[in-house]
Amino acid sequence: MQNQTYVTRRAPAATFVRNRNTVRHTKRSLGSISQVIIVGMLTLIFGLIYVAESTKATSFDYEISSVETEITEMNAKLDDLAVEKARLNSVAAAESSTVAAAMEDATVTGYATE
C-alpha cells in the first residue's frame, strides 16, 4: 500500500465562500479639481442667496421711504387746512360780531401824488 498524504491547496486571496462577495471594490474619492468646483458652486449659491436677501431689504427701505414721504405731504396738507379753517372761522366771527357791524366800510379816498 502506498502512503497517501493529504495536501491542501494554497487558498487564493479571494476564495469562493458561501454568502461572501468575491469582488473587491476600490474606494473612489473625488479629485482635487472636482472638490474645487463643488466649493466654488456652493460659494456661488450662498452668494446669490445673500444678494437676493439684501435686495429684499433694500426694496423694503424704498417702500418705507415712499410711505414716509407721503406722510410728510399729508401733514403739510393738514397744516394748510388748519390755517384755512382758522382764517375762515375768523372771517365768519368778524362778520357776526357787533364791533365789526359798527365799523364803516373802507373806501379809497385817493392816492398820494408827488
C-alpha positions as a Markdown table, in Angstrom:
| # | Residue | x | y | z |
|---|---|---|---|---|
| 1 | Met | 0.0 | 0.0 | 0.0 |
| 2 | Gln | 1.1 | 3.5 | -0.8 |
| 3 | Asn | 1.2 | 6.2 | 1.6 |
| 4 | Gln | -1.2 | 8.9 | 0.6 |
| 5 | Thr | -0.7 | 12.2 | 2.0 |
| 6 | Tyr | -3.3 | 14.9 | 2.1 |
| 7 | Val | -2.0 | 18.1 | 0.7 |
| 8 | Thr | -4.2 | 21.3 | 0.9 |
| 9 | Arg | -4.0 | 23.7 | -1.9 |
| 10 | Arg | -3.0 | 27.2 | -1.0 |
| 11 | Ala | -6.1 | 29.3 | -1.0 |
| 12 | Pro | -6.0 | 32.3 | -3.3 |
| 13 | Ala | -6.8 | 35.8 | -1.9 |
| 14 | Ala | -10.5 | 35.6 | -3.0 |
| 15 | Thr | -11.9 | 32.3 | -2.3 |
| 16 | Phe | -15.4 | 31.2 | -3.1 |
| 17 | Val | -17.2 | 31.0 | 0.3 |
| 18 | Arg | -20.9 | 30.9 | 0.8 |
| 19 | Asn | -22.6 | 34.3 | 1.3 |
| 20 | Arg | -19.4 | 36.3 | 0.6 |
| 21 | Asn | -18.6 | 38.6 | -2.3 |
| 22 | Thr | -15.8 | 37.6 | -4.4 |
| 23 | Val | -15.3 | 41.0 | -5.9 |
| 24 | Arg | -13.4 | 43.7 | -4.1 |
| 25 | His | -14.3 | 47.3 | -4.8 |
| 26 | Thr | -11.8 | 50.1 | -4.6 |
| 27 | Lys | -12.9 | 53.1 | -2.7 |
| 28 | Arg | -13.5 | 56.1 | -5.0 |
| 29 | Ser | -13.0 | 59.6 | -4.0 |
| 30 | Leu | -13.4 | 63.0 | -5.6 |
| 31 | Gly | -10.4 | 64.5 | -7.2 |
| 32 | Ser | -8.9 | 67.9 | -6.3 |
| 33 | Ile | -10.5 | 69.6 | -9.3 |
| 34 | Ser | -13.9 | 68.2 | -8.5 |
| 35 | Gln | -13.6 | 69.4 | -4.9 |
| 36 | Val | -12.6 | 72.9 | -6.1 |
| 37 | Ile | -15.6 | 73.0 | -8.4 |
| 38 | Ile | -18.0 | 71.9 | -5.7 |
| 39 | Val | -16.7 | 74.5 | -3.2 |
| 40 | Gly | -17.0 | 77.2 | -5.9 |
| 41 | Met | -20.6 | 76.2 | -6.7 |
| 42 | Leu | -21.5 | 76.3 | -3.0 |
| 43 | Thr | -19.9 | 79.7 | -2.7 |
| 44 | Leu | -21.8 | 81.0 | -5.7 |
| 45 | Ile | -25.1 | 79.6 | -4.4 |
| 46 | Phe | -24.6 | 81.2 | -0.9 |
| 47 | Gly | -23.6 | 84.5 | -2.6 |
| 48 | Leu | -26.8 | 84.5 | -4.7 |
| 49 | Ile | -28.9 | 83.9 | -1.6 |
| 50 | Tyr | -27.2 | 86.7 | 0.2 |
| 51 | Val | -27.7 | 89.1 | -2.7 |
| 52 | Ala | -31.4 | 88.1 | -3.0 |
| 53 | Glu | -32.0 | 88.8 | 0.7 |
| 54 | Ser | -30.1 | 92.1 | 0.6 |
| 55 | Thr | -32.2 | 93.3 | -2.4 |
| 56 | Lys | -35.4 | 92.5 | -0.4 |
| 57 | Ala | -34.2 | 94.7 | 2.5 |
| 58 | Thr | -33.4 | 97.5 | 0.0 |
| 59 | Ser | -36.8 | 97.3 | -1.6 |
| 60 | Phe | -38.4 | 97.5 | 1.9 |
| 61 | Asp | -36.3 | 100.6 | 2.5 |
| 62 | Tyr | -37.7 | 102.2 | -0.7 |
| 63 | Glu | -41.2 | 101.3 | 0.3 |
| 64 | Ile | -40.7 | 102.8 | 3.8 |
| 65 | Ser | -39.2 | 105.9 | 2.3 |
| 66 | Ser | -42.1 | 106.4 | -0.1 |
| 67 | Val | -44.6 | 106.0 | 2.8 |
| 68 | Glu | -42.7 | 108.5 | 4.9 |
| 69 | Thr | -42.7 | 111.0 | 2.1 |
| 70 | Glu | -46.5 | 110.5 | 1.7 |
| 71 | Ile | -46.9 | 111.0 | 5.5 |
| 72 | Thr | -44.9 | 114.2 | 5.3 |
| 73 | Glu | -47.0 | 115.5 | 2.4 |
| 74 | Met | -50.2 | 114.7 | 4.2 |
| 75 | Asn | -49.0 | 116.5 | 7.4 |
| 76 | Ala | -48.2 | 119.6 | 5.3 |
| 77 | Lys | -51.7 | 119.5 | 3.7 |
| 78 | Leu | -53.2 | 119.1 | 7.2 |
| 79 | Asp | -51.3 | 122.2 | 8.4 |
| 80 | Asp | -52.5 | 124.2 | 5.4 |
| 81 | Leu | -56.1 | 123.1 | 6.0 |
| 82 | Ala | -55.9 | 124.1 | 9.7 |
| 83 | Val | -54.7 | 127.5 | 8.7 |
| 84 | Glu | -57.5 | 127.8 | 6.1 |
| 85 | Lys | -60.1 | 126.7 | 8.7 |
| 86 | Ala | -58.8 | 129.3 | 11.2 |
| 87 | Arg | -58.9 | 132.0 | 8.6 |
| 88 | Leu | -62.5 | 131.2 | 7.6 |
| 89 | Asn | -63.6 | 131.0 | 11.2 |
| 90 | Ser | -62.1 | 134.4 | 12.0 |
| 91 | Val | -63.8 | 135.9 | 8.9 |
| 92 | Ala | -67.1 | 134.4 | 10.0 |
| 93 | Ala | -66.6 | 135.6 | 13.6 |
| 94 | Ala | -65.7 | 139.1 | 12.4 |
| 95 | Glu | -68.8 | 139.3 | 10.2 |
| 96 | Ser | -71.1 | 138.3 | 13.1 |
| 97 | Ser | -69.5 | 140.5 | 15.8 |
| 98 | Thr | -71.2 | 143.7 | 17.0 |
| 99 | Val | -67.9 | 145.6 | 16.8 |
| 100 | Ala | -67.5 | 144.8 | 13.1 |
| 101 | Ala | -71.1 | 145.8 | 12.4 |
| 102 | Ala | -70.4 | 149.3 | 13.9 |
| 103 | Met | -67.4 | 149.9 | 11.7 |
| 104 | Glu | -67.6 | 151.9 | 8.5 |
| 105 | Asp | -66.8 | 150.3 | 5.1 |
| 106 | Ala | -63.4 | 151.1 | 3.8 |
| 107 | Thr | -63.2 | 153.3 | 0.7 |
| 108 | Val | -60.3 | 154.6 | -1.2 |
| 109 | Thr | -60.1 | 158.3 | -0.6 |
| 110 | Gly | -57.3 | 159.0 | -3.0 |
| 111 | Tyr | -53.8 | 158.2 | -4.0 |
| 112 | Ala | -50.7 | 160.1 | -3.0 |
| 113 | Thr | -49.3 | 162.3 | -5.7 |
| 114 | Glu | -45.9 | 163.7 | -5.9 |
